[in-house]
Amino acid sequence: MPHPYLCPNCRSNRSRFNIIAQVTTPVKMDPHTGEVVEELSEQSMEPYHVKYNGPQYKVQCGVCGLVENEITFIKHAENDSGVR
């Protein structure tokens, strides 16, 4: 369900945002060169490789550029009295 947003930084933007999809790729890297040695799948991840569990989306304010979790923008809109 869609929710209204309010930027917690500039406190005026309610309509211009960039939705950033968090796409993860688990990889194994060479510790000396930093090169990706192997891209891992869900099935090939070792037991000690922690699966990403962060937010699916981040939001960027289209006015001031602040990047935060989506819930931050939603909560600021919910808590704003609208009186300016």
LODOGU-565802 format. One line per field, with one value per atom (N, C-alpha, C): z, y, x; residue in one letter; chain; atom name; residue number from 1. Coordinates in Angstrom, 3 decimals. Layout:
<torpas>
z: c(Z_...)
y: c(Y_...)
x: c(X_...)
code: c(A_...)
unit: c(A_...)
site: c(CA_...)
pos: c(NUM_...)
</torpas>
This chain:
<torpas>
z: c(0.000_0.000_0.000_-0.843_-0.888_0.382_0.712_1.875_1.458_2.066_1.800_2.462_1.854_2.377_2.769_3.707_4.044_4.360_3.725_3.971_5.387_6.200_7.563_7.621_6.517_6.492_6.069_4.881_4.405_4.891_5.336_5.951_5.081_3.784_2.907_1.731_1.325_0.159_0.497_-0.250_-0.116_-1.444_-2.517_-3.818_-4.730_-4.436_-5.340_-4.640_-5.057_-4.418_-5.446_-5.113_-5.894_-5.046_-5.607_-4.929_-5.392_-4.450_-4.757_-4.355_-5.329_-5.050_-4.569_-3.455_-2.892_-3.522_-4.475_-5.128_-4.644_-4.031_-3.479_-4.320_-4.356_-5.017_-4.053_-3.474_-2.590_-3.410_-2.956_-3.687_-2.737_-3.314_-2.619_-3.284_-2.468_-3.011_-2.623_-3.475_-3.148_-2.089_-0.944_0.143_-0.155_-1.145_-1.450_-2.564_-3.571_-4.715_-4.691_-3.973_-3.949_-5.146_-6.009_-7.169_-6.754_-7.456_-7.209_-7.807_-6.958_-7.368_-7.798_-7.087_-7.362_-6.926_-7.788_-7.390_-6.842_-5.667_-4.995_-5.204_-5.216_-5.261_-3.880_-3.684_-2.406_-2.057_-3.062_-2.834_-2.575_-3.123_-2.992_-1.864_-1.074_0.027_1.153_1.700_2.821_4.058_5.044_6.257_7.015_6.922_7.651_6.838_5.627_4.818_5.130_5.807_6.246_5.063_4.913_3.861_4.203_3.179_3.373_3.927_4.977_5.553_5.774_4.995_5.101_4.360_4.281_3.626_2.118_1.582_0.144_-0.644_-0.045_-0.716_0.193_-0.416_0.231_-0.536_0.074_-0.570_-0.519_-1.627_-1.674_-1.924_-1.113_-1.323_-2.626_-3.472_-4.753_-4.633_-3.432_-3.217_-2.556_-1.407_-0.665_-0.838_-1.351_-1.609_-0.472_0.662_1.793_1.393_1.768_1.519_2.861_3.034_4.288_3.966_4.984_4.841_4.571_3.823_3.459_4.690_5.735_6.930_7.567_7.445_7.996_7.335_6.021_5.288_5.607_5.737_6.055_7.442_8.432_9.812_9.945_9.230_9.290_8.701_7.657_7.087_8.053_8.731_9.694_10.900_11.343_12.556_12.307_11.037_10.721_10.887_11.603_11.845_10.615_9.674_8.476_8.643_9.824_10.082_9.763_8.840_8.438_8.334)
y: c(-1.179_0.000_1.234_2.211_3.433_4.277_4.978_5.864_7.225_8.299_9.603_9.687_10.452_10.683_12.150_12.407_13.757_13.651_14.486_14.447_14.940_14.140_14.555_15.618_15.834_16.810_18.194_18.308_19.634_19.980_18.988_19.144_19.880_19.888_20.533_19.644_18.755_17.921_16.786_16.740_15.666_14.972_15.383_14.835_14.422_14.777_14.459_13.533_12.266_11.263_10.305_9.692_8.599_7.332_6.294_5.004_4.169_3.711_2.965_1.512_0.626_-0.807_-1.362_-2.068_-2.683_-4.067_-4.202_-5.475_-5.977_-7.131_-7.655_-8.801_-8.896_-9.998_-10.530_-11.703_-12.271_-12.691_-12.299_-12.596_-13.097_-13.769_-14.150_-13.341_-12.641_-11.769_-12.254_-11.957_-12.221_-11.199_-11.644_-10.718_-9.789_-10.121_-9.308_-8.304_-8.702_-7.816_-7.129_-7.716_-7.168_-7.584_-8.419_-8.887_-9.912_-9.878_-10.859_-12.187_-13.196_-14.521_-15.350_-15.155_-15.966_-15.213_-15.239_-14.753_-15.955_-15.796_-16.906_-16.846_-17.997_-18.074_-18.467_-18.455_-18.879_-20.301_-21.153_-22.551_-22.731_-21.857_-22.053_-21.234_-20.519_-19.737_-20.662_-20.369_-21.157_-20.844_-21.740_-21.533_-20.246_-19.794_-18.597_-17.316_-17.406_-16.213_-15.745_-14.612_-14.113_-13.517_-13.942_-13.420_-11.983_-11.114_-9.723_-9.680_-8.904_-8.797_-7.344_-6.443_-5.026_-4.700_-3.412_-3.006_-3.261_-3.545_-3.793_-2.493_-1.378_-0.083_0.963_1.909_3.140_4.253_5.408_6.557_7.733_8.452_9.671_10.840_11.892_13.115_13.752_14.105_14.723_16.199_16.771_18.185_18.359_17.695_17.893_16.753_15.589_14.475_13.487_13.682_12.769_11.363_10.347_8.944_8.266_7.679_6.989_5.791_5.005_3.923_4.516_3.785_4.256_4.592_3.795_3.997_5.364_5.894_7.220_8.298_8.248_9.224_9.043_7.793_7.510_8.033_7.744_8.172_9.690_10.376_11.836_12.409_11.783_12.226_11.975_10.831_10.501_11.439_11.826_12.645_14.150_14.551_15.982_16.512_17.613_18.215_18.948_19.252_19.954_21.446_21.954_23.388_24.040_24.958_25.674_27.146)
x: c(0.852_0.000_0.891_0.607_1.420_1.256_2.321_2.322_2.864_2.359_2.964_4.338_5.231_6.580_6.723_7.611_8.063_9.539_10.354_11.788_12.085_12.799_13.122_14.218_14.909_15.989_15.507_14.940_14.508_13.099_12.341_11.015_9.986_10.229_9.246_8.867_9.767_9.506_8.549_7.466_6.481_6.215_6.919_6.547_7.704_8.935_10.043_11.040_11.029_11.875_12.435_13.552_14.133_14.026_13.419_13.315_14.512_15.319_16.540_16.329_16.312_16.156_17.491_17.455_18.651_18.809_19.702_19.959_21.313_21.317_22.563_23.099_24.414_25.090_26.139_25.895_26.910_28.131_29.312_30.541_31.620_32.592_33.818_34.928_35.734_36.773_38.160_39.132_40.527_40.940_41.440_41.755_42.931_43.760_44.939_44.689_43.900_43.679_42.317_41.368_40.022_39.181_39.747_38.996_37.948_36.813_35.764_36.213_36.321_36.753_35.544_34.422_33.236_31.986_30.963_29.639_28.885_28.323_27.662_26.155_25.523_24.063_23.576_22.290_21.714_22.168_22.279_22.641_24.134_24.964_26.411_27.046_26.239_26.792_27.239_28.422_28.921_28.090_28.101_27.299_27.653_28.883_29.304_29.168_28.619_28.357_26.934_26.815_25.514_24.753_23.519_22.640_22.239_22.158_21.747_20.331_20.124_18.782_18.385_18.955_18.612_17.329_17.003_15.756_15.790_14.622_14.508_14.677_14.259_14.336_14.963_15.647_16.076_15.375_15.252_14.607_15.572_15.669_16.463_15.537_15.694_14.925_15.389_14.455_14.768_15.086_14.991_15.291_16.660_16.872_18.128_19.121_18.687_19.589_19.759_19.089_19.203_18.768_19.549_19.206_18.986_17.806_17.447_16.562_16.272_15.305_13.928_13.118_11.785_10.943_11.040_10.214_10.465_11.663_11.985_11.133_11.007_10.197_8.707_8.272_6.866_6.518_7.358_7.093_7.088_7.963_7.956_6.667_6.154_4.882_3.738_3.755_2.697_2.709_3.898_4.023_3.944_3.931_3.885_2.477_2.365_1.030_0.516_1.395_0.971_0.848_1.118_1.015_2.340_2.323_3.539_3.235)
code: c(M_M_M_P_P_P_H_H_H_P_P_P_Y_Y_Y_L_L_L_C_C_C_P_P_P_N_N_N_C_C_C_R_R_R_S_S_S_N_N_N_R_R_R_S_S_S_R_R_R_F_F_F_N_N_N_I_I_I_I_I_I_A_A_A_Q_Q_Q_V_V_V_T_T_T_T_T_T_P_P_P_V_V_V_K_K_K_M_M_M_D_D_D_P_P_P_H_H_H_T_T_T_G_G_G_E_E_E_V_V_V_V_V_V_E_E_E_E_E_E_L_L_L_S_S_S_E_E_E_Q_Q_Q_S_S_S_M_M_M_E_E_E_P_P_P_Y_Y_Y_H_H_H_V_V_V_K_K_K_Y_Y_Y_N_N_N_G_G_G_P_P_P_Q_Q_Q_Y_Y_Y_K_K_K_V_V_V_Q_Q_Q_C_C_C_G_G_G_V_V_V_C_C_C_G_G_G_L_L_L_V_V_V_E_E_E_N_N_N_E_E_E_I_I_I_T_T_T_F_F_F_I_I_I_K_K_K_H_H_H_A_A_A_E_E_E_N_N_N_D_D_D_S_S_S_G_G_G_V_V_V_R_R_R)
unit: c(A_A_A_A_A_A_A_A_A_A_A_A_A_A_A_A_A_A_A_A_A_A_A_A_A_A_A_A_A_A_A_A_A_A_A_A_A_A_A_A_A_A_A_A_A_A_A_A_A_A_A_A_A_A_A_A_A_A_A_A_A_A_A_A_A_A_A_A_A_A_A_A_A_A_A_A_A_A_A_A_A_A_A_A_A_A_A_A_A_A_A_A_A_A_A_A_A_A_A_A_A_A_A_A_A_A_A_A_A_A_A_A_A_A_A_A_A_A_A_A_A_A_A_A_A_A_A_A_A_A_A_A_A_A_A_A_A_A_A_A_A_A_A_A_A_A_A_A_A_A_A_A_A_A_A_A_A_A_A_A_A_A_A_A_A_A_A_A_A_A_A_A_A_A_A_A_A_A_A_A_A_A_A_A_A_A_A_A_A_A_A_A_A_A_A_A_A_A_A_A_A_A_A_A_A_A_A_A_A_A_A_A_A_A_A_A_A_A_A_A_A_A_A_A_A_A_A_A_A_A_A_A_A_A_A_A_A_A_A_A_A_A_A_A_A_A_A_A_A_A_A_A)
site: c(N_CA_C_N_CA_C_N_CA_C_N_CA_C_N_CA_C_N_CA_C_N_CA_C_N_CA_C_N_CA_C_N_CA_C_N_CA_C_N_CA_C_N_CA_C_N_CA_C_N_CA_C_N_CA_C_N_CA_C_N_CA_C_N_CA_C_N_CA_C_N_CA_C_N_CA_C_N_CA_C_N_CA_C_N_CA_C_N_CA_C_N_CA_C_N_CA_C_N_CA_C_N_CA_C_N_CA_C_N_CA_C_N_CA_C_N_CA_C_N_CA_C_N_CA_C_N_CA_C_N_CA_C_N_CA_C_N_CA_C_N_CA_C_N_CA_C_N_CA_C_N_CA_C_N_CA_C_N_CA_C_N_CA_C_N_CA_C_N_CA_C_N_CA_C_N_CA_C_N_CA_C_N_CA_C_N_CA_C_N_CA_C_N_CA_C_N_CA_C_N_CA_C_N_CA_C_N_CA_C_N_CA_C_N_CA_C_N_CA_C_N_CA_C_N_CA_C_N_CA_C_N_CA_C_N_CA_C_N_CA_C_N_CA_C_N_CA_C_N_CA_C_N_CA_C_N_CA_C_N_CA_C_N_CA_C_N_CA_C_N_CA_C_N_CA_C_N_CA_C_N_CA_C_N_CA_C_N_CA_C_N_CA_C)
pos: c(1_1_1_2_2_2_3_3_3_4_4_4_5_5_5_6_6_6_7_7_7_8_8_8_9_9_9_10_10_10_11_11_11_12_12_12_13_13_13_14_14_14_15_15_15_16_16_16_17_17_17_18_18_18_19_19_19_20_20_20_21_21_21_22_22_22_23_23_23_24_24_24_25_25_25_26_26_26_27_27_27_28_28_28_29_29_29_30_30_30_31_31_31_32_32_32_33_33_33_34_34_34_35_35_35_36_36_36_37_37_37_38_38_38_39_39_39_40_40_40_41_41_41_42_42_42_43_43_43_44_44_44_45_45_45_46_46_46_47_47_47_48_48_48_49_49_49_50_50_50_51_51_51_52_52_52_53_53_53_54_54_54_55_55_55_56_56_56_57_57_57_58_58_58_59_59_59_60_60_60_61_61_61_62_62_62_63_63_63_64_64_64_65_65_65_66_66_66_67_67_67_68_68_68_69_69_69_70_70_70_71_71_71_72_72_72_73_73_73_74_74_74_75_75_75_76_76_76_77_77_77_78_78_78_79_79_79_80_80_80_81_81_81_82_82_82_83_83_83_84_84_84)
</torpas>
